[in-house]
Amino acid sequence: MRYEGIARHASRFDEYAELRVQENRTMRISLLNGDVVGNARGAQSGVSARAFKNGVWGFASSPELGDGSIQAAVDRAVSNARFLGAKESAGALTQGPLPSRPGRSVMDLGTKKPRRSQKDLIDFIRAIDAYCQKYFPGLSSRSVSLSCLDMEKTLLTADGADAYSLVPRSILMVSLTVDADGEPVDLYEVYGGRGHFEDVFDDPSDLFPNIDVLADNLARKSKGVYAKPGTRDVVLDSDLAGILAHEAIGHTVEADGVLGGSVAADFMGEVVASPLVTLVDFANTALGETCPVPLWTDDEGIDARDAVLIDRGVLRSYMHNKESAAHFGVDPTGNARAYGFYDEPLIRMRNTAILPGSSKLADMIASVDDGYYLLRSSNGQADSTSEFMFGVVMGFEIKGGKLGEAIRDATISGVAFDMLKTVTAISDDMSWSCGGMCGKKQSIPVGMGGPAVRCRVNVGGRA
């Protein structure tokens, strides 16, 4: 649903205003032990408008897409901004004009292949499930789910932004469970990423080698040991390094979080990490490749650019929208994002990762005498002080520089800005997590990833 002719509504912009027409299309199929327990498609479409007056925003939205409804939304947003601006402008973040760097982009990442039917998709994940059942009969439970999201937006702003984007994502998750010593032990893996199903997946058999690895790791975990608690030398694989970059660091350097009291408010220009660490929130391209969640023009119409947050250990930038950039006297970074047409844009991460270093992963593991190689995280949390705690669902002991037994579920915790100062090696490769979602007020797709990192961190296990 590309909305054509949006420019004809520009004449309604009596104040600075933004107009966004959007449709989100979702699809989810779930199998549990071979039974279809979920099979749904949906779409939400509509229009939103924002206007800025005397330092205050007015917002309005409508699920109707006729010209009359769109014009009414713009008029309501302008009226709301004028009303609120007359009442509340004294406490506004900025009174002056908003910075401008209009984006003018057309990015259609949709497939050019014939679309597969819902039945085709069900047959695809049934084949995955049948493979798990046939070749791993010792499983006590298995779950396979496919979820797809298309986000399609058309944007117009009073300062000249005119942009269209269609960014689809297709994610397959496989979760396997076995019983060990009377307790369930499970492990999951996520496959897929940016693109429609037809571009991301082809034949189910392509995934069978990956599922073999998942099942082998589960078998090793089921016979594994518990981690010994304490501050330990660890190698964090890219999955854990990515979630650390996003949750424990990224949220502290979103400018609205900084204004709300984040610890990063006191650290601009200060050393917050090892000089090996450079952390970037990429807009659309990283190291010559399109990012998992590319953004060329953000939802305020800013031409999106990379934000170098930490440069060789020194905090250099926050992530900004127009308003926070005006307050701090810097250029906007293009981090304003909204999930649905009914949402106002917030400062959100896009694709956040530590840059690769120069070490080899094998050498990093060999350099650890007594510690852990931690591969996959589960749930976790972090706060505005950068204190974090994450679950670890897959990892191995390191004994004398060699991998040992797999470990059962554990945790890692600490203060991220302290932990980053202990980084002594970063691998020369990089990978992205393909299914990240961020839940800051609105759940929205994000990319996170990076290389492996050697550091010291507090490990929670059993004595």
N, C-alpha and C positions, 0 to 999 in steps of 0.2 A: 504494500500500500504506500507507494510514493505519492506524496501530496504535491501536485503540480500547481504552479502559479501562486506560490505563497507571497511573492513580492507585491501582489496587488493589495495586500492588507497594510503595507507600510504607511499609507496615508492616515491610518488611525493612530499613529504614534505621536501623540501630542507631547509626551514626556519621553525620557529614555525608556525604551521598552524592548522586551524580548518575546518572540512568539515561537512556540514549539508544537509541531504536530507529530504524534508518536503512536506506534503500534508495537506491542510486545506479543509475540506468539510463543506459546509453550506447549510442550508435549512430554509426557512421562509414561513409561511402561515399566512395570515391576513384576518380577517373578520371585516366588519364594518356594523353594523345593519343588520346582516345576509347575506350580500353579500361578496363573495370572492373578495378582492381587491389586493391580493398578493399571488402568488404561485410559488415559485422558488427554484431550487436546483443549486448548483455550486460546483466546485472544482478547486483549484489552487495548482499545484505541481511543484517542481523544486529543484535545488541544489544551495547552496551558499558555498563560501570558503573565509576564512580570513587568512591572514598571517601577522606576526609581525616582523619588522626589524628596528633596531636603534630607537626604541621608537615610531614607526609609523605603523599604520595598512593599509594593502591593502585588498580590498574587490572585489569580483566578484560573479555574479549569472547567472543562466541560467534556462529556463523552460524545457530544454531537459535533459533527465535522462540516456542517453546512456553513456557507458564508456568513449567514446571520449569527450563528452560534459563535463562530470565530471572532467576528467583529464585536459581539457582546462580551466575550472573554477579555479582549483587549481593553474595551471601555471600562469593565469592572476593575481590572488590574490598575489602570490609570486612576480611576476614582478612589480605589483603596489606598494607593500611594499618596494621593493628595490629602486624603482625610487623615491618614496616620502621620504623614509628614507635618501636618499642622499641629498635631497633638504631642508627638514623641521625638521630634527632631533633635532636641537638646542632648539626648543620650546616644545619638547615632555614632557608628564607628567612624564614618567619614562624612563630611558635609560637601566636600568638593566634587568635581566631576570624576566619574569612574574612568580608569585607564582603558585604552582601546587598542586592540590588535586583531582586527576582524579576520576570522577564518572564512575562506571561500573554498570549500572542498566538496567533491562528490566521490564517495567511497562505497562501492557496492561489492561486498565480499560473498554474495550469494552464489550458489552453485549454478553452473551452466549445464549440468547433467539432468536427465529426466528424474523427477522426484519419485521416490519409492512410497508405496502405500503403507498404511498403518499395519496391514497384515504382513507385509514384507519385513517391517521392523520387528514385529512380534516373532516371526520365524527366525530372524537373525539372533535375537537373544535366547530363543528356545535352543538354538544350535549351541550357543555358549553353555547354557545350562546342561544340555545333554552331554556335552564333552566332560563337564565337571562330574556329572553323575557316573559316567562310564569309567573314567580313568582314575577317579579318586573315590572309591566306594566307601572309604572309612569316614567320610564327612558325616557329621551329625546334622548339619544345616548348610544350605547354600542360598545365596540371594544374588540376583542379577537385575540391574535396573538401567534404563536408558532415559536420559533427560536431554531435551533440546530447547534452546531459547534463541529466538530471533529478536533483536532490538533494532527497530527501524525508525529513524528520526529525520524530520525536515525542520530546519531552524532559520529564523530571520531575526535580525536585531536592528535597532535604530542606528547603530554606528556602522552598519554595512556588512555584517556577517550574513552569509547565505550558504548554508551547508546541508548536505544530505548524507546519511550513512545507513548501511545495513550491515550489521555485524552479527552473524550467527555463531552458536556454539553447541557442540554435541558431545555429551559425556556419558560414558558407560562405566558403571561401577560393579565390581564383582567382590562379594564378601563370602568367605568360607569359614566354617566352624568345625572343630573337632572336640571330642571330650578327652580330657587328660586328667587322671587322678581324681575323677569325679567332678571336674570343673570344666566349663566351656572355655576354649581358647580360640580366638578368632583373629582374622587378618583380612584386610581388604586392599584393593588396588583400583585406581581410577585411570581410565584410558580415554583418548580422544582429545578434544580441544576446539580451537577456533575453526569454524566452517560448518556448513550443512552436513548432515549425515552422509550424503552421497560422496562428499569430498574427504571426509574423515575416515570412514569405514568402507571396506569393500567386501571381502569374504570373511565369515566368522573364523575360518581356519588360520587367518593371519594372526589372530590373537592367541591361538593355542599355546605357542611357546611362552608367551607372557604369563599365561595361566599356570603353566608348568612351574615357572619360577615362583609364582605366588603360592602354589600348593607345597612346593619344596620348602619355602621359608616357613610356612605354617607348620609343617611337620617338624622342622628344627626348633621352632618356637615352642611347640607342645612338649618337647623334651628338654627345654631350656632351663636355665637357672635364673634366680632373681639377682638383680643388680645390687651391689653393695653400696649403701648410702654414704654420701660425703662429697666433698669437692674433688672432682676427678679430672684427669686429662681425657678429652674426648675429641673425636672427629665427627662433626655434624655433617651428614650428607645434604644434598641440595634441598630436599624437601623441608628439613628442619631449619636450614639456613634461611630458606625463603619465608617460612612462617614467622621466624624470628625477626627478619627484616620488616615484614608487614606489621605484625601485631605489636612487637615490643619497641620498635624504633619508629616505623612509619606513622603510627597514630600520634606519637608525641610531637611530630614535626608537621602535622597538619595545622595550618595557621589558626583555625578556629579553636583547636585544642590548646595551642600556645596561648591564645587570648583567654582561654578558660583556666589557665594555671598549670599547663604542662611543664615538666621539669626542663624541657628544651628552651623555655623562655630565658633561662639564665646561662645558656651554653653557646649562644651564637658566637662564632669565631674562636671557640675553645676546642681543645683536644678532647674528643669523646670516645675515641677508638684507637686501635693500633694504626700506625701509618700504612699498614697493608690494606686497610679497609676503605673502599670507596663505594658509597651506596647511592643509587640513582633511582628515581621514579621516572621510567621511560614513558614517553607519550605514545609512540606507535612503532618504532623500530629500534632494536637493540642488537648491536654487533652484526649489522647487515641483514638481520632477519626481522620479519614482521612479528610484533609482540602478540601474546595470547589475547589481550584485550586492547586492540589498537584504537587510539583516539586522535583524530586529526584536527577537529574543531570541538571544543567542549560545549557544554549546554548553556553557557553564557555567550557563546559566539567567539571565544578567544581562540586564535591560532595556537594549538597546543604545542608545547616544547618540553624537552626533558628538564627535570629538576634534579640537579646534582645536590643531594642532601648532605652527604658526608664526603669530603674530598681528602683522601689520604689521611684519614683520622680526624679531620677538623670539620666541625659542623658549619656548613656554608649557606644553607638555604632552607626555607620552609616551603610547603606546598600551598599555593594561593588561589583564591578566586579574585574577581575584580575588586571587591570591597576590601578584603584583607590586604591586597597588594597596595591599594591606595593608602590604607592606614600605615603600613610599614614603609611606604615610599619606595617600593620595588616594582619590577614588572610582574604581571600575572603569569602563572605557569600553565594555566589551562587545566586545572584540576577540579573544575565545577562539573558535577555529574548528578543526574537524576535517574532513578530506576524507571518510574512510570510517568505517564503524562500528567498525573495528579500530584506529582512530587516537585517541590522546589529543588533546584540544584544545591548540593552541599559540596564542601571541599572533600574530595575522595581520592584515594590512591588509584593508579591505573595499572602499572606493571613495575613492581618494586623489587630490586635485586641488588645484591652485592656483586661487584664486578670480579671476573676471574683474576687469579693471581698467576704465579709462575711455578707452583709446586705440583708434583704428581701425586694423585690420591694414594697410590701404593706406597710411595715414600712417606707420606704423612702417617699412614697406618703403621709402617715399619718403625717410625720414630717414637711411638708410644710404647712404653714398657708395661704399664698397667693401667688400663682405662677401657673406653668403650667406643665402638663405631655405631652411631645412632642414625637410622635410616628414615623412619617414617613416624610422623606425628599423628595424634588423634585430636581431641579437643584441647583447648588452651585458653588462657586469658592473660591480659596485660593491662596495666593502668597508666595513668598520666605521669607516674614517676619512672616509668620504663621497667618496673618490676614485673616479672612474668612467671608463669608456670604452664608448661605444656606436657601433655601425655606423650609417651613414646611407645608405639605398639610393635616396633621391629628394630632390633639392634643386636650387636654381637660384642662379646668380650674381646679385648685386645690384651694378649699376654706375650711379653717379650717381642713385641712388634708383629705378632701374627694373630689372625682372627681365631677366636676360640668358640665357646658355646654361644648359641643364641640366648637372648635374655627374654624373660617374660615382661609384661607391661610394666613400665617404669615412668618416672617423671623427671623433668629437668626444670630448674628454677634459678632465679637470680635477678640482678638488676642489669638490664641490657647494656647501658652505657658503661658499667663496670666490666661486664663480661667481654665486651668488644675490645677492651684494652688488653685482654689476655690472649688475643688472636696472634698466633705465631706462624701460621701457614695458611694459604688459600690455594685451592687447586686451580689448574689451568683450563678446566672445562666448565660448562655451565648448562643447566637444564631448568625448564620451567614447570611449575605445577599447572596442570591443565584444567582443574575444576574449582579454583578458588572462588568463594563468595565472601563478601565483607558485609557485616550486619550493622553498620553504623546508621541507625535510624531507618535506613532503607537498605534491604539486601540487594547487592549489586555485584556483577562479575568483576573479578580482579585477577591480575596476573602476579605471581610471586615466584621467586626462584633464586638461582645463583649457583655458585660453586660449592664444594665441600670446604669446611672451615675447621681448623684445629685450634682448640681453646681449652679453657678450664671452666667448668660449670658445676653447680650443685646437682647431684643425681640422687633421686629418691628411689629406694628399693627396700630390701630387707637385710637386716644385719645377720 
